[in-house]
Amino acid sequence: LVPLLHRLQDALVATGLHVALDLPQVAVVGAQSVGKSSVLESLVGRDFLPRGVGIVTRRPLILHLKNLPGPGVKSWGEFAHLPGQRFENFDSIRQEIDRETERVCGPNKNLSKDAIILRISSPHVVDLTLIDLPGLTTVPVGDQPVDISQKIRDLVLHYIRKPNCLIMAVSAANVDIANSDALRIAREVDPQGNRTIGVLTKIDIMDEGTHCMEVLEGKMYPLKLGYVGVVCRSQKDTSQGLAFKDAQQKEKEYLTNHPMYRRLMPRCGTQYLAKVLNAVLIRKVKDELPELKNRIMTMLTRTETELAGYEDAGDADQGAMILHLLSKYARNFADAIDGKLSPDDVTHGQITGGARIHYVFHDVFAKNMMKINALEGLSDQEIRVVMRNAVGPRACLFVPEAAFEILVKKQIARFETPATQCVEMVFMELLNLAAKCDLPEMTRFVRLRNMVLEVVQKVLRNCLEPTNRMISNLVQIELAYINTSHPDFNGFSRPQAQQQRAEPPPKAEEPPEESANGPGSALGIFSSLMPFGQKRLPDDTPAEVTAAVRSAPSFQPSATEGSRELTIIKNLICSYFDICRKNIMDSVPKAIMYFLVNTSKDVMQKELISQLYNEEKFADLLTEAHDIPARRQRCREHLKALKNAFSLINQMRDNQMTSGAAMG
């Protein structure tokens, strides 16, 4: 299965589809100087990784290991960016890694997520896929960027957060396991430790009398895949050119002779680590095979649909293509309003189309209408003045109807503002909906897309004017006739008025003593005149009386005058205001739906065809965007890679079934 997995990854890496598919792989994570590179070279059996101080690995290295059985078979490597060129000298492989890193990242200490893919075929390796990631660091040193720690962390998380990525967390045994950077970052994405395998290096250089048995046995920080202790070549061994075969023998002798580690000898060492990683990877591939096949099928179908949308316009009937696109766009627009959702709209988890218009009607407009206070802007003093002016020189026995109409009309007129705002909001929702109804096939015809949106905006604006006029008319209709006979109006009927008239007047209080300016004096009489009093008085009129009459136009009713009538007219205003509010809340959405939404939906296809279906415009409308040929070619490459991947998935399934039958 693993060689087929390598071929599957190779087929997808060139197009970048391996990221979307989330193929099973093993990511090697560890802090700098914990021996991560030494472990990888021990698994390969050759020196091939760059060495140096500071950050050496600045790009992920995807390492495909393939076992070549047979005597006398040479080891060799091949890079994905240099297909067909074999490297039998592993020093040349190291140099090529440095050169390719410099090409993408530059000579400074920048990082890149673009991976280097290296395939190594050797009789000394097991089938395996490893990803060597930059070593975690805490403090920038030398000329490293200040945010280098965060950049490395983000790069590592980019790979290990994927559910199908197995994490090989490398830690040094001579450092407290609680301070392991590898286990700390692995726990963030795998808190249960289900896909993390721990590797302890430098177990041979721990302080005398100490050991890491509790860690290897999983007693301190348990991992489902366990821990493996390894003894890699020291810097002295590397400088002296100790062969990997001799280093493995030296590792075996150390583990066998150690008084504590020898009982764990079958589960320690580099060779055991390679076997464990191979077994875990194969098991992961088997578990994910059905899901991988489903994902590839989904991507294959989507890519075929996209490629069909990139059909060369010169090879098709241009008139038929434009007619098809315009009709399909108009149908999508109508379907979106009517609630016929596409699968993409369902998965977005947001209301869209006609549901947005419903939200505007019943959540925005309705709430704004209910917030309007029937008496807002009307002071008690203003109501008293209107009531007094409405009766002229006569005494006010009951609430004057004229005053009621003046006041209630003033309040009803306030409904026009939220109603007009509702129209504008629905208009904007339709504009947004028109942009979202854009067809995938139209993305390559920029001119056609722009002209379609221009026609749609024109149609909507043509519908906007009669809609606003109707909304204004609805408010004017309410103002035109105050129907006090409405069954829901809490007014005073004739029997109630007669009953009020028959009620005995309240007990009169004893009049206060008259003063010089009291009712008994000439000044008191004239001071109670309304503003319509006589301005020109006889020449023999006393001066104080003349001053009182001329001050009459500035008369204001007292705060206690007509308190009962004031309460009654307030109740009447609130009652009739609620009736009109219900009428407006019911009629405004209906008017908007008829004049704006339904009309634009019904005439959309007719307007698009009448304005854009012109043979002289076909060539201009079907001019492709400059990037469409490249996107078409990329889509063809993706389709080819996905078909190849689907074939490999079927081979994996067949191999799995064959091996299962053989075991049975």
C-alpha positions as CSV (number, residue, x, y, z in Angstrom):
1,L,0.0,0.0,0.0
2,V,2.8,2.5,0.8
3,P,4.4,2.5,-2.7
4,L,0.9,3.1,-4.1
5,L,0.5,5.9,-1.6
6,H,3.8,7.4,-2.8
7,R,2.5,7.2,-6.4
8,L,-0.8,8.8,-5.3
9,Q,1.0,11.6,-3.6
10,D,3.3,12.2,-6.6
11,A,0.3,12.3,-8.9
12,L,-1.3,15.0,-6.8
13,V,1.7,17.1,-5.5
14,A,2.4,18.6,-8.9
15,T,-1.0,20.1,-9.0
16,G,-1.3,20.9,-5.3
17,L,-4.2,18.6,-4.8
18,H,-2.5,16.6,-2.1
19,V,-3.3,19.4,0.4
20,A,-7.0,19.2,-0.2
21,L,-7.0,15.4,0.0
22,D,-5.2,15.2,3.3
23,L,-3.3,12.0,2.5
24,P,-1.9,9.9,5.4
25,Q,1.7,10.7,6.2
26,V,4.1,11.0,9.1
27,A,5.3,14.5,10.1
28,V,8.6,14.7,12.1
29,V,8.4,17.3,14.8
30,G,11.0,18.4,17.3
31,A,13.0,21.2,18.7
32,Q,16.4,22.2,17.3
33,S,19.3,20.0,18.4
34,V,17.2,17.1,19.7
35,G,18.6,14.8,17.0
36,K,15.7,15.0,14.6
37,S,18.0,14.9,11.5
38,S,20.0,12.1,12.9
39,V,16.9,10.0,13.3
40,L,15.9,10.6,9.7
41,E,19.3,9.7,8.4
42,S,19.4,6.6,10.5
43,L,16.1,5.5,9.0
44,V,17.5,6.1,5.5
45,G,21.0,4.8,6.3
46,R,22.8,7.6,4.5
47,D,24.0,11.2,5.2
48,F,21.9,13.4,3.0
49,L,20.4,16.3,5.1
50,P,22.0,19.7,5.3
51,R,24.0,20.5,8.4
52,G,24.7,23.8,10.0
53,V,24.0,26.3,12.8
54,G,20.5,27.8,13.4
55,I,17.7,27.1,11.0
56,V,18.8,24.6,8.4
57,T,15.4,23.2,7.3
58,R,13.5,26.1,6.0
59,R,11.1,24.2,3.7
60,P,9.2,21.0,4.5
61,L,10.9,18.0,3.0
62,I,8.5,15.2,2.0
63,L,10.6,12.0,2.0
64,H,9.3,9.0,0.1
65,L,11.2,5.9,1.1
66,K,10.9,2.9,-1.1
67,N,12.4,-0.5,-0.4
68,L,14.4,-2.1,-3.3
69,P,14.8,-5.8,-2.5
70,G,17.7,-7.8,-4.0
71,P,21.4,-8.2,-3.6
72,G,23.8,-5.5,-4.9
73,V,21.0,-2.9,-5.5
74,K,22.3,0.6,-5.2
75,S,20.6,3.4,-3.3
76,W,19.5,6.5,-5.2
77,G,17.4,9.6,-4.9
78,E,15.2,11.6,-7.2
79,F,13.6,15.0,-6.7
80,A,10.1,15.8,-7.9
81,H,11.2,19.1,-9.4
82,L,14.0,17.2,-11.4
83,P,12.0,14.2,-12.8
84,G,14.2,11.5,-14.4
85,Q,17.4,12.7,-12.8
86,R,18.8,10.2,-10.4
87,F,21.2,11.1,-7.6
88,E,23.4,8.2,-6.5
89,N,25.8,10.5,-4.6
90,F,24.0,11.6,-1.5
91,D,26.2,14.6,-1.0
92,S,24.7,15.9,-4.2
93,I,21.3,15.3,-2.7
94,R,22.3,17.5,0.2
95,Q,23.5,20.2,-2.1
96,E,20.4,20.1,-4.2
97,I,18.3,20.5,-1.1
98,D,20.3,23.6,-0.1
99,R,20.1,25.0,-3.7
100,E,16.3,24.5,-3.9
101,T,15.8,26.0,-0.5
102,E,17.8,29.1,-1.5
103,R,15.8,29.4,-4.8
104,V,12.5,29.7,-3.0
105,C,13.4,31.2,0.4
106,G,16.3,33.3,-0.6
107,P,19.6,33.6,1.1
108,N,18.2,34.9,4.4
109,K,16.3,33.0,7.0
110,N,12.8,33.1,5.4
111,L,10.5,30.1,5.6
112,S,8.2,28.6,2.9
113,K,5.3,26.1,3.1
114,D,6.2,24.8,-0.4
115,A,7.6,21.4,0.1
116,I,10.6,19.7,-1.5
117,I,9.8,16.2,-2.5
118,L,12.5,13.6,-2.4
119,R,12.1,9.9,-3.3
120,I,14.8,7.6,-2.0
121,S,14.9,4.0,-3.2
122,S,17.2,1.7,-1.2
123,P,17.4,-1.9,0.0
124,H,18.1,-0.5,3.5
125,V,14.8,1.3,4.0
126,V,11.1,0.3,4.6
127,D,8.3,1.8,2.6
128,L,7.4,5.0,4.4
129,T,6.4,8.7,3.8
130,L,8.0,11.2,6.2
131,I,7.8,15.0,6.3
132,D,10.8,16.7,7.8
133,L,9.7,20.1,9.3
134,P,11.8,22.9,10.7
135,G,13.0,22.5,14.3
136,L,11.0,24.4,16.9
137,T,12.8,27.3,18.5
138,T,12.0,29.7,21.3
139,V,14.5,32.6,21.0
140,P,15.8,34.0,17.7
141,V,19.6,34.0,17.5
142,G,22.0,35.6,15.1
143,D,20.3,37.1,12.0
144,Q,17.1,35.1,12.5
145,P,13.8,37.2,12.2
146,V,12.3,38.4,15.4
147,D,9.1,36.4,14.7
148,I,10.9,33.2,13.6
149,S,9.4,31.2,16.5
150,Q,5.8,32.0,15.4
151,K,6.6,31.4,11.8
152,I,8.0,27.9,12.5
153,R,5.1,27.1,14.8
154,D,2.6,28.1,12.1
155,L,4.4,26.0,9.5
156,V,4.4,22.9,11.8
157,L,0.7,23.3,12.7
158,H,-0.1,23.7,9.0
159,Y,0.8,20.0,8.6
160,I,0.1,18.3,11.9
161,R,-3.4,19.7,12.4
162,K,-4.7,17.6,9.6
163,P,-6.5,14.5,11.0
164,N,-4.7,12.0,8.7
165,C,-1.2,13.2,9.7
166,L,0.6,11.0,12.1
167,I,3.0,12.9,14.4
168,M,6.5,11.6,15.2
169,A,7.4,13.8,18.2
170,V,11.2,13.7,18.7
171,S,12.4,14.6,22.2
172,A,15.8,14.4,23.9
173,A,15.9,11.9,26.8
174,N,18.4,14.1,28.8
175,V,15.8,16.9,29.0
176,D,12.7,16.7,31.3
177,I,9.8,15.4,29.2
178,A,7.6,18.1,30.6
179,N,9.6,20.6,28.7
180,S,9.4,18.8,25.3
181,D,8.4,21.3,22.6
182,A,7.4,18.4,20.3
183,L,4.9,16.9,22.7
184,R,3.6,20.3,23.7
185,I,2.7,21.3,20.1
186,A,1.4,17.7,19.3
187,R,-1.0,17.9,22.3
188,E,-2.6,21.1,20.8
189,V,-3.8,19.2,17.8
190,D,-4.0,15.6,19.3
191,P,-4.9,16.1,22.9
192,Q,-5.8,12.4,23.4
193,G,-2.5,11.2,21.9
194,N,-4.2,9.0,19.4
195,R,-2.0,9.8,16.4
196,T,1.3,10.7,18.1
197,I,4.3,8.4,18.4
198,G,7.1,9.6,20.7
199,V,10.8,9.1,19.9
200,L,13.4,9.6,22.6
201,T,16.9,10.4,21.4
202,K,20.2,10.7,23.4
203,I,19.2,8.0,25.9
204,D,22.9,7.0,25.9
205,I,24.2,10.3,27.2
206,M,21.9,10.8,30.2
207,D,23.5,11.5,33.5
208,E,25.0,8.4,35.1
209,G,22.5,6.5,37.2
210,T,19.4,8.0,35.4
211,H,17.2,6.5,32.8
212,C,14.0,7.2,30.9
213,M,12.1,4.0,31.6
214,E,9.0,5.7,32.9
215,V,8.7,7.8,29.8
216,L,9.3,4.8,27.5
217,E,6.6,2.8,29.3
218,G,4.1,5.7,29.0
219,K,3.8,6.3,32.7
220,M,4.5,10.0,32.6
221,Y,2.7,11.1,29.4
222,P,0.9,8.2,27.7
223,L,0.6,8.0,24.0
224,K,-1.6,5.5,22.2
225,L,1.2,4.6,19.7
226,G,3.8,4.5,22.5
227,Y,7.5,5.6,22.7
228,V,10.6,4.3,21.0
229,G,14.1,4.9,22.3
230,V,16.9,5.3,19.8
231,V,20.7,5.7,19.9
232,C,21.9,7.8,16.9
233,R,25.4,8.6,15.8
234,S,27.1,11.3,17.9
235,Q,28.8,14.2,16.3
236,K,32.1,12.4,16.9
237,D,30.9,9.3,15.1
238,T,29.7,11.5,12.2
239,S,33.1,13.3,12.0
240,Q,34.9,10.0,12.1
241,G,32.7,8.6,9.3
242,L,31.1,5.8,11.3
243,A,29.0,3.7,8.9
244,F,25.3,3.4,9.6
245,K,25.5,-0.3,9.7
246,D,28.1,-0.1,12.4
247,A,26.1,2.5,14.2
248,Q,23.1,0.2,14.3
249,Q,25.2,-2.6,15.7
250,K,26.6,-0.2,18.3
251,E,23.0,0.9,19.2
252,K,21.9,-2.8,19.6
253,E,24.9,-3.6,21.9
254,Y,24.1,-0.5,24.1
255,L,20.4,-1.4,24.5
256,T,21.2,-5.1,25.1
257,N,23.8,-4.4,27.8
258,H,22.0,-1.6,29.6
259,P,20.5,-3.0,32.8
260,M,17.2,-1.1,32.4
261,Y,16.7,-0.9,28.6
262,R,17.5,-4.5,27.8
263,R,14.0,-5.7,28.8
264,L,12.6,-3.1,26.3
265,M,15.1,-4.1,23.6
266,P,12.5,-5.6,21.2
267,R,10.6,-2.2,21.3
268,C,13.6,0.1,21.0
269,G,16.1,1.0,18.3
270,T,16.1,2.6,14.8
271,Q,15.1,-0.6,13.0
272,Y,12.1,-1.1,15.3
273,L,11.1,2.6,14.8
274,A,11.0,2.1,11.0
275,K,8.8,-1.0,11.3
276,V,6.4,0.7,13.7
277,L,6.1,3.7,11.4
278,N,5.5,1.5,8.4
279,A,2.8,-0.5,10.2
280,V,1.1,2.6,11.6
281,L,1.1,4.2,8.2
282,I,-0.3,1.1,6.5
283,R,-3.1,0.8,9.1
284,K,-3.9,4.5,8.6
285,V,-4.1,4.1,4.8
286,K,-6.4,1.1,5.2
287,D,-8.7,3.0,7.5
288,E,-8.9,6.1,5.3
289,L,-9.2,4.3,2.0
290,P,-13.0,4.6,1.6
291,E,-13.0,8.2,2.7
292,L,-10.1,9.0,0.3
293,K,-12.0,7.5,-2.6
294,N,-15.1,9.6,-1.8
295,R,-13.1,12.8,-1.6
296,I,-11.4,12.0,-4.9
297,M,-14.7,11.3,-6.5
298,T,-16.2,14.5,-5.3
299,M,-13.2,16.5,-6.5
300,L,-13.3,14.7,-9.8
301,T,-16.9,15.5,-10.4
302,R,-16.4,19.2,-9.4
303,T,-13.4,19.5,-11.7
304,E,-15.3,18.0,-14.7
305,T,-18.1,20.4,-14.1
306,E,-15.6,23.3,-14.0
307,L,-13.9,22.2,-17.1
308,A,-17.2,22.0,-18.9
309,G,-17.8,25.6,-18.0
310,Y,-14.5,26.5,-19.7
311,E,-15.7,25.2,-23.1
312,D,-14.1,27.2,-25.9
313,A,-16.7,29.7,-27.0
314,G,-15.4,29.5,-30.6
315,D,-16.3,25.9,-30.8
316,A,-20.0,26.4,-29.9
317,D,-23.0,28.2,-31.3
318,Q,-22.5,31.7,-29.7
319,G,-26.1,32.6,-29.9
320,A,-27.3,29.4,-28.3
321,M,-24.6,29.8,-25.6
322,I,-25.7,33.4,-24.7
323,L,-29.4,32.4,-24.7
324,H,-28.6,29.5,-22.5
325,L,-26.6,31.6,-20.0
326,L,-29.1,34.4,-19.9
327,S,-32.0,32.0,-19.3
328,K,-30.1,30.1,-16.7
329,Y,-29.2,33.3,-14.9
330,A,-32.8,34.5,-14.8
331,R,-33.9,31.1,-13.6
332,N,-31.3,31.1,-10.8
333,F,-32.4,34.6,-9.7
334,A,-36.1,33.5,-9.5
335,D,-35.2,30.2,-7.7
336,A,-33.1,32.1,-5.2
337,I,-36.1,34.4,-4.4
338,D,-38.5,31.4,-4.2
339,G,-36.2,29.5,-1.8
340,K,-35.0,26.8,-4.2
341,L,-31.6,26.4,-2.6
342,S,-28.5,24.9,-4.2
343,P,-26.4,22.4,-2.1
344,D,-23.7,25.2,-1.6
345,D,-26.3,27.5,-0.1
346,V,-27.4,24.8,2.3
347,T,-23.9,24.1,3.6
348,H,-23.1,27.8,4.2
349,G,-25.3,27.9,7.2
350,Q,-26.7,31.4,6.5
351,I,-30.0,32.6,5.3
352,T,-30.0,33.7,1.7
353,G,-32.3,34.6,-1.2
354,G,-36.0,35.1,-0.4
355,A,-35.3,34.3,3.3
356,R,-33.3,37.5,3.5
357,I,-36.3,39.5,2.3
358,H,-38.5,37.8,4.9
359,Y,-35.9,38.8,7.5
360,V,-36.1,42.4,6.4
361,F,-39.9,42.4,6.6
362,H,-40.5,40.7,9.9
363,D,-37.3,41.3,11.9
364,V,-36.1,44.7,10.7
365,F,-39.1,46.6,9.4
366,A,-41.6,45.2,11.9
367,K,-39.3,45.9,14.9
368,N,-38.7,49.4,13.7
369,M,-42.4,50.0,13.4
370,M,-43.1,48.7,16.9
371,K,-40.4,50.9,18.3
372,I,-42.3,54.1,17.3
373,N,-44.1,55.6,20.2
374,A,-47.6,57.0,19.4
375,L,-47.0,60.1,21.6
376,E,-43.4,60.7,20.8
377,G,-42.8,64.4,19.9
378,L,-46.2,65.5,21.4
379,S,-45.9,67.4,24.7
380,D,-48.9,67.9,27.0
381,Q,-48.6,71.6,26.4
382,E,-48.8,71.2,22.6
383,I,-51.9,69.0,22.9
384,R,-53.6,71.5,25.1
385,V,-52.9,74.3,22.6
386,V,-54.3,72.3,19.7
387,M,-57.4,71.4,21.7
388,R,-58.0,75.0,22.7
389,N,-57.4,76.3,19.2
390,A,-59.8,73.7,17.7
391,V,-62.9,75.0,19.6
392,G,-62.4,78.7,19.0
393,P,-64.4,80.9,21.3
394,R,-66.6,78.1,22.5
395,A,-66.1,76.1,25.7
396,C,-64.7,72.6,25.4
397,L,-67.2,70.2,26.8
398,F,-65.7,67.1,25.1
399,V,-62.5,66.2,23.2
400,P,-62.7,68.2,19.9
401,E,-62.6,65.9,16.9
402,A,-60.6,68.4,14.8
403,A,-57.8,68.4,17.4
404,F,-57.7,64.7,17.4
405,E,-57.3,64.5,13.6
406,I,-54.6,67.2,13.6
407,L,-52.6,65.3,16.2
408,V,-53.1,61.8,14.9
409,K,-52.2,62.8,11.4
410,K,-49.0,64.3,12.6
411,Q,-48.0,60.9,14.2
412,I,-49.2,58.7,11.3
413,A,-46.9,60.6,8.9
414,R,-43.9,59.2,10.8
415,F,-44.6,55.8,9.3
416,E,-43.3,56.8,5.9
417,T,-39.6,56.9,7.0
418,P,-39.3,53.2,8.2
419,A,-41.5,52.1,5.2
420,T,-39.1,53.8,2.7
421,Q,-36.1,52.3,4.5
422,C,-37.7,48.9,4.2
423,V,-37.9,49.4,0.4
424,E,-34.3,50.4,0.2
425,M,-33.2,47.4,2.2
426,V,-35.1,45.0,0.0
427,F,-33.6,46.7,-3.0
428,M,-30.1,46.2,-1.7
429,E,-30.8,42.6,-0.9
430,L,-31.9,42.0,-4.5
431,L,-28.8,43.6,-5.8
432,N,-26.6,41.4,-3.6
433,L,-28.7,38.4,-4.7
434,A,-28.2,39.3,-8.3
435,A,-24.4,39.2,-7.8
436,K,-24.5,35.9,-6.0
437,C,-26.6,34.3,-8.7
438,D,-23.6,34.6,-11.0
439,L,-23.1,31.4,-13.0
440,P,-19.7,29.7,-12.9
441,E,-19.8,29.6,-16.7
442,M,-20.0,33.4,-16.8
443,T,-16.9,34.0,-14.8
444,R,-14.7,33.7,-17.9
445,F,-16.9,36.1,-19.9
446,V,-16.2,39.3,-18.0
447,R,-18.0,41.5,-20.5
448,L,-21.1,39.4,-20.5
449,R,-21.1,39.2,-16.7
450,N,-20.8,43.0,-16.4
451,M,-23.6,43.6,-18.9
452,V,-25.9,41.1,-17.2
453,L,-25.4,42.9,-13.8
454,E,-25.9,46.2,-15.5
455,V,-29.3,45.1,-17.0
456,V,-30.3,43.6,-13.6
457,Q,-29.6,46.8,-11.8
458,K,-31.5,48.8,-14.4
459,V,-34.5,46.4,-14.0
460,L,-34.5,46.8,-10.3
461,R,-34.2,50.6,-10.4
462,N,-37.1,50.8,-12.8
463,C,-39.2,48.8,-10.3
464,L,-37.9,50.9,-7.4
465,E,-39.7,54.2,-8.4
466,P,-43.2,52.8,-8.5
467,T,-42.6,50.9,-5.3
468,N,-41.6,54.1,-3.4
469,R,-44.6,55.9,-4.9
470,M,-46.9,53.2,-3.7
471,I,-45.4,53.2,-0.2
472,S,-45.9,57.0,0.0
473,N,-49.5,56.5,-1.2
474,L,-50.1,53.9,1.5
475,V,-49.3,56.5,4.2
476,Q,-51.2,59.2,2.4
477,I,-54.3,56.9,2.2
478,E,-54.1,56.6,6.0
479,L,-53.9,60.4,6.3
480,A,-56.7,61.1,3.8
481,Y,-59.5,59.7,6.0
482,I,-59.5,59.2,9.8
483,N,-62.0,56.4,10.3
484,T,-63.1,56.8,13.8
485,S,-65.8,54.2,13.1
486,H,-63.2,51.5,12.8
487,P,-64.3,48.5,14.9
488,D,-60.9,48.4,16.6
489,F,-60.9,52.1,17.5
490,N,-61.4,52.7,21.3
491,G,-63.4,55.9,20.8
492,F,-66.5,57.3,22.6
493,S,-69.8,56.2,21.3
494,R,-72.9,58.4,21.6
495,P,-74.4,56.7,24.6
496,Q,-71.0,57.1,26.4
497,A,-71.0,60.8,25.5
498,Q,-74.5,61.2,26.9
499,Q,-73.6,59.4,30.0
500,Q,-70.7,61.8,30.5
501,R,-72.9,64.7,29.9
502,A,-75.4,63.4,32.5
503,E,-72.8,63.0,35.2
504,P,-73.1,65.6,37.9
505,P,-70.4,68.2,37.8
506,P,-67.7,68.0,40.5
507,K,-68.4,69.9,43.7
508,A,-67.4,73.5,43.2
509,E,-64.7,74.8,45.5
510,E,-65.2,78.1,47.3
511,P,-63.8,80.9,45.2
512,P,-60.7,82.5,46.4
513,E,-60.6,86.1,47.5
514,E,-60.6,88.5,44.7
515,S,-57.5,90.5,44.2
516,A,-56.9,93.5,42.2
517,N,-56.2,91.4,39.2
518,G,-58.9,88.8,39.9
519,P,-62.0,87.9,37.9
520,G,-63.9,90.7,39.5
521,S,-61.7,93.4,38.1
522,A,-61.6,94.7,34.6
523,L,-58.0,93.5,34.2
524,G,-59.0,89.9,35.3
525,I,-61.8,89.7,32.7
526,F,-59.6,90.8,29.8
527,S,-56.7,88.7,30.9
528,S,-58.8,85.6,30.2
529,L,-59.4,86.6,26.6
530,M,-58.2,84.3,23.7
531,P,-55.7,85.7,21.1
532,F,-58.7,86.8,19.0
533,G,-59.6,89.6,21.5
534,Q,-60.1,93.1,20.3
535,K,-56.8,94.9,19.8
536,R,-58.2,98.4,19.4
537,L,-60.0,99.5,22.5
538,P,-61.9,102.8,23.3
539,D,-59.7,105.8,24.1
540,D,-61.0,105.9,27.7
541,T,-59.9,102.3,28.4
542,P,-57.5,102.2,31.4
543,A,-53.9,101.6,30.5
544,E,-53.6,98.4,32.6
545,V,-56.6,96.8,30.6
546,T,-55.0,97.7,27.3
547,A,-51.8,96.0,28.3
548,A,-53.6,92.9,29.4
549,V,-55.5,92.6,26.1
550,R,-52.4,93.1,24.0
551,S,-50.7,90.3,25.9
552,A,-53.5,87.8,25.1
553,P,-51.9,86.3,21.9
554,S,-49.1,84.8,24.1
555,F,-51.7,82.9,26.2
556,Q,-50.7,79.3,27.1
557,P,-53.2,77.0,28.8
558,S,-52.2,76.1,32.4
559,A,-50.7,72.8,33.2
560,T,-53.8,71.7,35.1
561,E,-56.4,72.8,32.6
562,G,-58.3,70.0,30.9
563,S,-56.3,67.2,32.4
564,R,-59.2,64.8,31.9
565,E,-59.6,65.7,28.2
566,L,-55.8,65.4,27.8
567,T,-55.8,61.8,29.0
568,I,-58.8,61.0,26.8
569,I,-57.2,62.4,23.6
570,K,-53.9,60.6,24.4
571,N,-55.7,57.3,24.6
572,L,-57.6,58.0,21.4
573,I,-54.3,58.9,19.6
574,C,-52.7,55.6,20.8
575,S,-55.7,53.5,19.8
576,Y,-55.9,54.9,16.2
577,F,-52.1,55.0,15.9
578,D,-52.0,51.2,16.5
579,I,-54.7,50.6,13.9
580,C,-52.7,52.5,11.3
581,R,-49.5,50.8,12.4
582,K,-51.0,47.4,11.7
583,N,-52.3,48.5,8.4
584,I,-48.9,49.8,7.3
585,M,-47.0,46.8,8.6
586,D,-49.3,44.5,6.6
587,S,-49.5,46.5,3.4
588,V,-45.9,47.6,3.0
589,P,-44.4,44.1,2.5
590,K,-47.3,43.3,0.1
591,A,-46.6,46.4,-2.0
592,I,-42.8,45.7,-2.0
593,M,-43.4,42.1,-3.1
594,Y,-45.8,43.1,-5.9
595,F,-44.1,46.2,-7.3
596,L,-40.4,45.3,-6.7
597,V,-39.7,41.6,-6.0
598,N,-42.2,39.8,-8.1
599,T,-42.1,42.3,-11.0
600,S,-38.3,42.2,-11.3
601,K,-38.4,38.4,-11.1
602,D,-41.1,38.1,-13.8
603,V,-39.5,40.5,-16.3
604,M,-35.8,39.6,-15.7
605,Q,-35.5,37.0,-18.5
606,K,-37.4,39.1,-21.0
607,E,-35.2,42.2,-20.3
608,L,-31.9,40.3,-20.4
609,I,-32.7,38.7,-23.8
610,S,-34.2,41.9,-25.3
611,Q,-31.1,44.0,-24.4
612,L,-28.3,41.5,-24.8
613,Y,-29.3,38.9,-27.3
614,N,-28.0,40.7,-30.4
615,E,-25.9,38.9,-33.0
616,E,-23.6,42.0,-33.4
617,K,-22.7,41.8,-29.7
618,F,-22.0,38.0,-29.5
619,A,-18.2,38.3,-30.1
620,D,-17.8,41.1,-27.6
621,L,-19.9,39.5,-24.9
622,L,-18.1,36.1,-25.3
623,T,-14.6,37.6,-25.0
624,E,-12.7,35.5,-22.4
625,A,-10.8,37.0,-19.5
626,H,-7.0,36.9,-20.0
627,D,-6.5,34.2,-17.3
628,I,-9.1,31.8,-18.6
629,P,-6.8,29.8,-20.9
630,A,-4.4,29.2,-18.0
631,R,-7.3,28.2,-15.8
632,R,-8.6,25.8,-18.4
633,Q,-5.2,24.2,-18.7
634,R,-4.8,23.9,-15.0
635,C,-8.3,22.3,-14.8
636,R,-7.3,19.7,-17.4
637,E,-4.1,18.9,-15.4
638,H,-6.2,18.5,-12.2
639,L,-8.6,16.3,-14.0
640,K,-5.8,14.1,-15.3
641,A,-4.2,13.9,-11.9
642,L,-7.5,13.0,-10.2
643,K,-8.2,10.3,-12.7
644,N,-4.8,8.8,-12.0
645,A,-5.4,9.1,-8.3
646,F,-8.7,7.4,-8.6
647,S,-7.1,4.5,-10.5
648,L,-4.4,4.2,-7.8
649,I,-7.1,4.2,-5.1
650,N,-8.8,1.3,-6.9
651,Q,-5.4,-0.6,-7.0
652,M,-5.0,0.0,-3.2
653,R,-8.5,-1.4,-2.6
654,D,-7.8,-4.4,-4.8
655,N,-4.4,-5.1,-3.1
656,Q,-6.2,-4.8,0.3
657,M,-8.8,-7.3,-0.8
658,T,-6.2,-9.7,-2.2
659,S,-4.1,-9.6,0.9
660,G,-7.2,-10.2,3.1
661,A,-8.2,-13.2,0.9
662,A,-4.6,-14.6,1.1
663,M,-4.6,-14.3,4.9
664,G,-8.0,-16.0,5.0
